[in-house]
Amino acid sequence: MIKTEEFIALRNKEDGRVLVDYKNNKHTFAYSARFSDSMKDAAVIPEKNFKEDERFSKLADAFGCEPIIVTATYELKALDGSEPKELIKKEKSLKEILAMIADIEGETEDD
């Protein structure tokens, strides 16, 4: 089974490393940022979210980065090498969620 995803990562304009994470330094107007050579460590965001909120572009500028679109393709196999079965995500109704909560509460009352 082949899965493909597209997302945005921030790549340093000077050395090409990708932003992993960042945090504000307390009591100063400064931040700390970590970068990596490995794309699998990159902090990512869906392209739609990046385009809808200009703060992400400003963040990229602040870190000296450029946003890049990453297209990642994954090949999924079961441990025995066979094709895994396709799973269909089913949304639960409010009624089903409340029934699940009631079941959990019933289990904890028995203890």
TIFI-392779 format. One record per residue: x, y, z of N, C-alpha, C in turn; residue in three letters. Coordinates in steps of 0.001 Angstrom, whole numbers, always signed. Example, Ala and Ser with C-alpha at 12.3 -4.5 7.8 and 13.67 -1.06 7.14 Angstrom:
<nodes>
+---------+---------+---------+---------+---------+---------+---------+---------+---------+------+
|     n_x |     n_y |     n_z |    ca_x |    ca_y |    ca_z |     c_x |     c_y |     c_z | code |
+---------+---------+---------+---------+---------+---------+---------+---------+---------+------+
|  +13190 |   -5690 |   +7800 |  +12300 |   -4500 |   +7800 |  +13200 |   -3300 |   +7800 |  ALA |
|  +12850 |   -2250 |   +7080 |  +13670 |   -1060 |   +7140 |  +12900 |     +30 |   +7870 |  SER |
+---------+---------+---------+---------+---------+---------+---------+---------+---------+------+
</nodes>
This chain:
<nodes>
+---------+---------+---------+---------+---------+---------+---------+---------+---------+------+
|     n_x |     n_y |     n_z |    ca_x |    ca_y |    ca_z |     c_x |     c_y |     c_z | code |
+---------+---------+---------+---------+---------+---------+---------+---------+---------+------+
|    +859 |   -1167 |      +0 |      +0 |      +0 |      +0 |    +905 |   +1229 |      +0 |  MET |
|    +628 |   +2138 |    -885 |   +1414 |   +3363 |   -1005 |    +569 |   +4538 |    -489 |  ILE |
|   +1148 |   +5339 |    +387 |    +505 |   +6543 |    +908 |   +1389 |   +7732 |    +582 |  LYS |
|    +784 |   +8827 |    +162 |   +1530 |  +10043 |    -146 |    +930 |  +11201 |    +637 |  THR |
|   +1785 |  +12014 |   +1219 |   +1370 |  +13196 |   +1967 |   +2159 |  +14402 |   +1486 |  GLU |
|   +1553 |  +15566 |   +1558 |   +2227 |  +16811 |   +1225 |   +2122 |  +17757 |   +2405 |  GLU |
|   +3224 |  +18389 |   +2743 |   +3247 |  +19322 |   +3861 |   +4365 |  +20336 |   +3658 |  PHE |
|   +4399 |  +21333 |   +4522 |   +5421 |  +22389 |   +4475 |   +6426 |  +22173 |   +5606 |  ILE |
|   +7686 |  +22324 |   +5288 |   +8756 |  +22352 |   +6288 |   +9521 |  +23655 |   +6078 |  ALA |
|  +10250 |  +24091 |   +7092 |  +11048 |  +25312 |   +6986 |  +12520 |  +24939 |   +6863 |  LEU |
|  +13139 |  +25333 |   +5722 |  +14538 |  +25014 |   +5437 |  +15399 |  +26253 |   +5586 |  ARG |
|  +16477 |  +26119 |   +6333 |  +17416 |  +27206 |   +6539 |  +18007 |  +27628 |   +5198 |  ASN |
|  +17989 |  +28931 |   +4927 |  +18451 |  +29450 |   +3631 |  +19952 |  +29304 |   +3435 |  LYS |
|  +20714 |  +29174 |   +4526 |  +22175 |  +29104 |   +4403 |  +22714 |  +27688 |   +4290 |  GLU |
|  +22212 |  +26784 |   +5146 |  +22803 |  +25443 |   +5159 |  +21839 |  +24325 |   +4777 |  ASP |
|  +20565 |  +24639 |   +4534 |  +19615 |  +23645 |   +4068 |  +19031 |  +22738 |   +5129 |  GLY |
|  +19464 |  +22919 |   +6377 |  +18884 |  +22088 |   +7442 |  +17449 |  +22528 |   +7704 |  ARG |
|  +16628 |  +21622 |   +8242 |  +15214 |  +21918 |   +8481 |  +14964 |  +22191 |   +9961 |  VAL |
|  +13989 |  +23081 |  +10197 |  +13618 |  +23437 |  +11570 |  +12955 |  +22252 |  +12241 |  LEU |
|  +13443 |  +21902 |  +13434 |  +12878 |  +20809 |  +14223 |  +11919 |  +21367 |  +15256 |  VAL |
|  +12384 |  +22349 |  +16026 |  +11529 |  +22999 |  +17011 |  +12157 |  +24314 |  +17450 |  ASP |
|  +11386 |  +25076 |  +18198 |  +11872 |  +26348 |  +18711 |  +11099 |  +26695 |  +19979 |  TYR |
|  +11665 |  +27605 |  +20767 |  +10957 |  +28085 |  +21952 |  +11449 |  +29481 |  +22289 |  LYS |
|  +10583 |  +30226 |  +22931 |  +10954 |  +31556 |  +23401 |  +11831 |  +31415 |  +24632 |  ASN |
|  +12816 |  +32287 |  +24751 |  +13629 |  +32329 |  +25962 |  +12955 |  +33276 |  +26941 |  ASN |
|  +12730 |  +32813 |  +28145 |  +12028 |  +33616 |  +29145 |  +12766 |  +34913 |  +29453 |  LYS |
|  +12003 |  +35963 |  +29621 |  +12485 |  +37273 |  +30054 |  +13432 |  +37952 |  +29066 |  HIS |
|  +13404 |  +37510 |  +27808 |  +14222 |  +38159 |  +26783 |  +13435 |  +38195 |  +25476 |  THR |
|  +13886 |  +39025 |  +24550 |  +13311 |  +39036 |  +23215 |  +14170 |  +38154 |  +22317 |  PHE |
|  +14265 |  +36871 |  +22680 |  +15104 |  +35937 |  +21941 |  +14442 |  +34565 |  +21927 |  ALA |
|  +14923 |  +33707 |  +21078 |  +14401 |  +32359 |  +20967 |  +15551 |  +31387 |  +20758 |  TYR |
|  +15282 |  +30126 |  +20973 |  +16219 |  +29053 |  +20677 |  +15576 |  +28179 |  +19615 |  SER |
|  +16344 |  +27763 |  +18634 |  +15818 |  +26922 |  +17564 |  +16770 |  +25758 |  +17324 |  ALA |
|  +16195 |  +24596 |  +17008 |  +17001 |  +23417 |  +16666 |  +16736 |  +23051 |  +15214 |  ARG |
|  +17790 |  +22685 |  +14524 |  +17709 |  +22300 |  +13119 |  +18305 |  +20908 |  +12929 |  PHE |
|  +17925 |  +20246 |  +11848 |  +18418 |  +18900 |  +11566 |  +18672 |  +18734 |  +10074 |  SER |
|  +19571 |  +17808 |   +9751 |  +19819 |  +17446 |   +8358 |  +18767 |  +16444 |   +7860 |  ASP |
|  +18019 |  +15863 |   +8777 |  +17066 |  +14810 |   +8436 |  +15640 |  +15345 |   +8322 |  SER |
|  +15008 |  +15118 |   +7188 |  +13643 |  +15575 |   +6976 |  +12670 |  +14907 |   +7937 |  MET |
|  +12967 |  +13680 |   +8367 |  +12036 |  +12987 |   +9267 |  +11938 |  +13670 |  +10632 |  LYS |
|  +12898 |  +14504 |  +10975 |  +12867 |  +15231 |  +12248 |  +12184 |  +16590 |  +12133 |  ASP |
|  +11863 |  +17014 |  +10926 |  +11363 |  +18371 |  +10683 |   +9993 |  +18616 |  +11319 |  ALA |
|   +9819 |  +19832 |  +11819 |   +8491 |  +20288 |  +12218 |   +7755 |  +20596 |  +10923 |  ALA |
|   +6524 |  +20123 |  +10799 |   +5785 |  +20295 |   +9542 |   +4393 |  +20858 |   +9814 |  VAL |
|   +3808 |  +21407 |   +8762 |   +2457 |  +21956 |   +8828 |   +1784 |  +21708 |   +7481 |  ILE |
|    +490 |  +21419 |   +7494 |    -205 |  +21260 |   +6210 |    -119 |  +22552 |   +5387 |  PRO |
|     +12 |  +22403 |   +4074 |    +163 |  +23555 |   +3188 |    -996 |  +24537 |   +3333 |  GLU |
|   -2211 |  +24019 |   +3442 |   -3402 |  +24867 |   +3575 |   -3279 |  +25783 |   +4802 |  LYS |
|   -2865 |  +25227 |   +5935 |   -2716 |  +26020 |   +7162 |   -1639 |  +27088 |   +7001 |  ASN |
|    -548 |  +26724 |   +6321 |    +533 |  +27677 |   +6114 |     +49 |  +28874 |   +5308 |  PHE |
|    -706 |  +28599 |   +4246 |   -1172 |  +29669 |   +3369 |   -2254 |  +30533 |   +4017 |  LYS |
|   -3019 |  +29975 |   +4952 |   -4112 |  +30709 |   +5580 |   -3654 |  +31633 |   +6705 |  GLU |
|   -2474 |  +31417 |   +7251 |   -2023 |  +32193 |   +8399 |    -641 |  +32789 |   +8108 |  ASP |
|    -593 |  +34094 |   +7905 |    +671 |  +34756 |   +7529 |   +1732 |  +34697 |   +8619 |  GLU |
|   +1342 |  +34337 |   +9837 |   +2333 |  +34231 |  +10919 |   +3382 |  +33171 |  +10624 |  ARG |
|   +3015 |  +32142 |   +9866 |   +3988 |  +31097 |   +9530 |   +5077 |  +31635 |   +8609 |  PHE |
|   +4707 |  +32514 |   +7675 |   +5712 |  +33140 |   +6798 |   +6635 |  +34032 |   +7611 |  SER |
|   +6066 |  +34754 |   +8561 |   +6881 |  +35620 |   +9421 |   +7820 |  +34789 |  +10288 |  LYS |
|   +7336 |  +33647 |  +10742 |   +8169 |  +32743 |  +11534 |   +9342 |  +32257 |  +10692 |  LEU |
|   +9061 |  +31880 |   +9452 |  +10130 |  +31432 |   +8551 |  +11171 |  +32530 |   +8375 |  ALA |
|  +10724 |  +33770 |   +8163 |  +11649 |  +34894 |   +8002 |  +12490 |  +35096 |   +9258 |  ASP |
|  +11855 |  +34999 |  +10425 |  +12573 |  +35207 |  +11692 |  +13692 |  +34187 |  +11882 |  ALA |
|  +13492 |  +32961 |  +11394 |  +14496 |  +31913 |  +11548 |  +15456 |  +31841 |  +10366 |  PHE |
|  +15303 |  +32748 |   +9384 |  +16164 |  +32717 |   +8206 |  +15884 |  +31498 |   +7340 |  GLY |
|  +14603 |  +31124 |   +7273 |  +14211 |  +29918 |   +6543 |  +13330 |  +30257 |   +5356 |  CYS |
|  +13225 |  +29279 |   +4474 |  +12266 |  +29355 |   +3377 |  +11311 |  +28180 |   +3521 |  GLU |
|  +10022 |  +28413 |   +3269 |   +9084 |  +27292 |   +3321 |   +9264 |  +26420 |   +2081 |  PRO |
|   +9291 |  +25111 |   +2273 |   +9397 |  +24190 |   +1148 |   +8252 |  +23180 |   +1231 |  ILE |
|   +7734 |  +22822 |     +67 |   +6703 |  +21785 |      +9 |   +7409 |  +20437 |     -65 |  ILE |
|   +7031 |  +19553 |    +839 |   +7601 |  +18208 |    +881 |   +6501 |  +17226 |    +469 |  VAL |
|   +6804 |  +16392 |    -496 |   +5901 |  +15316 |    -879 |   +6558 |  +14024 |    -422 |  THR |
|   +5931 |  +13386 |    +556 |   +6490 |  +12156 |   +1125 |   +5634 |  +10970 |    +709 |  ALA |
|   +6282 |   +9935 |    +232 |   +5586 |   +8716 |    -156 |   +6056 |   +7590 |    +761 |  THR |
|   +5079 |   +6873 |   +1330 |   +5359 |   +5779 |   +2249 |   +4840 |   +4481 |   +1647 |  TYR |
|   +5626 |   +3435 |   +1736 |   +5156 |   +2113 |   +1338 |   +4875 |   +1335 |   +2606 |  GLU |
|   +3610 |    +932 |   +2786 |   +3196 |    +224 |   +3990 |   +3062 |   -1264 |   +3708 |  LEU |
|   +3677 |   -2083 |   +4572 |   +3583 |   -3535 |   +4468 |   +3378 |   -4104 |   +5855 |  LYS |
|   +2671 |   -5228 |   +5941 |   +2545 |   -5954 |   +7201 |   +3903 |   -6587 |   +7516 |  ALA |
|   +4095 |   -7027 |   +8737 |   +5381 |   -7618 |   +9120 |   +5742 |   -8838 |   +8285 |  LEU |
|   +4739 |   -9557 |   +7793 |   +5020 |  -10726 |   +6958 |   +5241 |  -10358 |   +5494 |  ASP |
|   +5239 |   -9065 |   +5183 |   +5482 |   -8594 |   +3827 |   +4233 |   -8455 |   +2974 |  GLY |
|   +3094 |   -8869 |   +3509 |   +1850 |   -8781 |   +2739 |   +1294 |   -7359 |   +2768 |  SER |
|    +337 |   -7128 |   +1891 |    -338 |   -5834 |   +1796 |   -1284 |   -5685 |   +2986 |  GLU |
|   -1169 |   -4607 |   +3769 |   -2110 |   -4429 |   +4879 |   -3495 |   -4075 |   +4347 |  PRO |
|   -4522 |   -4459 |   +5105 |   -5872 |   -4163 |   +4618 |   -6156 |   -2675 |   +4786 |  LYS |
|   -6917 |   -2161 |   +3847 |   -7307 |    -745 |   +3859 |   -8295 |    -521 |   +4994 |  GLU |
|   -8013 |    +441 |   +5844 |   -8901 |    +758 |   +6954 |   -9738 |   +1969 |   +6587 |  LEU |
|  -10990 |   +1927 |   +6950 |  -11891 |   +3033 |   +6675 |  -12188 |   +3734 |   +7991 |  ILE |
|  -11875 |   +5006 |   +8036 |  -12082 |   +5789 |   +9251 |  -13568 |   +6092 |   +9395 |  LYS |
|  -14141 |   +5664 |  +10511 |  -15561 |   +5871 |  +10733 |  -15733 |   +6919 |  +11828 |  LYS |
|  -16460 |   +7958 |  +11498 |  -16762 |   +8989 |  +12484 |  -17813 |   +8458 |  +13444 |  GLU |
|  -17598 |   +8685 |  +14715 |  -18565 |   +8242 |  +15718 |  -19589 |   +9346 |  +15958 |  LYS |
|  -20818 |   +8911 |  +16151 |  -21881 |   +9866 |  +16459 |  -21804 |  +10230 |  +17934 |  SER |
|  -22455 |  +11308 |  +18292 |  -22496 |  +11724 |  +19697 |  -23099 |  +10621 |  +20548 |  LEU |
|  -24115 |   +9952 |  +20031 |  -24774 |   +8868 |  +20756 |  -23781 |   +7744 |  +21053 |  LYS |
|  -22962 |   +7387 |  +20059 |  -21971 |   +6329 |  +20248 |  -20910 |   +6741 |  +21273 |  GLU |
|  -20493 |   +7995 |  +21231 |  -19485 |   +8486 |  +22185 |  -20039 |   +8462 |  +23602 |  ILE |
|  -21272 |   +8902 |  +23772 |  -21898 |   +8877 |  +25107 |  -22050 |   +7444 |  +25611 |  LEU |
|  -22372 |   +6502 |  +24729 |  -22484 |   +5100 |  +25125 |  -21130 |   +4559 |  +25574 |  ALA |
|  -20059 |   +4956 |  +24868 |  -18717 |   +4525 |  +25255 |  -18351 |   +5069 |  +26629 |  MET |
|  -18672 |   +6328 |  +26881 |  -18388 |   +6934 |  +28189 |  -19166 |   +6215 |  +29281 |  ILE |
|  -20433 |   +5906 |  +29009 |  -21257 |   +5191 |  +29991 |  -20661 |   +3824 |  +30290 |  ALA |
|  -20154 |   +3131 |  +29257 |  -19518 |   +1829 |  +29463 |  -18281 |   +1958 |  +30346 |  ASP |
|  -17486 |   +2967 |  +30090 |  -16263 |   +3179 |  +30888 |  -16629 |   +3494 |  +32327 |  ILE |
|  -17610 |   +4356 |  +32518 |  -18037 |   +4708 |  +33874 |  -18584 |   +3476 |  +34592 |  GLU |
|  -19299 |   +2618 |  +33871 |  -19826 |   +1388 |  +34467 |  -18711 |    +451 |  +34902 |  GLY |
|  -17641 |    +409 |  +34108 |  -16489 |    -441 |  +34459 |  -15789 |     +68 |  +35704 |  GLU |
|  -15643 |   +1376 |  +35847 |  -14931 |   +1922 |  +37000 |  -15767 |   +1813 |  +38267 |  THR |
|  -17091 |   +1814 |  +38142 |  -17937 |   +1659 |  +39327 |  -17883 |    +246 |  +39865 |  GLU |
|  -17626 |    -735 |  +38994 |  -17541 |   -2122 |  +39432 |  -16274 |   -2398 |  +40235 |  ASP |
|  -15252 |   -1586 |  +40073 |  -13954 |   -1804 |  +40743 |  -13981 |   -1431 |  +42176 |  ASP |
+---------+---------+---------+---------+---------+---------+---------+---------+---------+------+
</nodes>
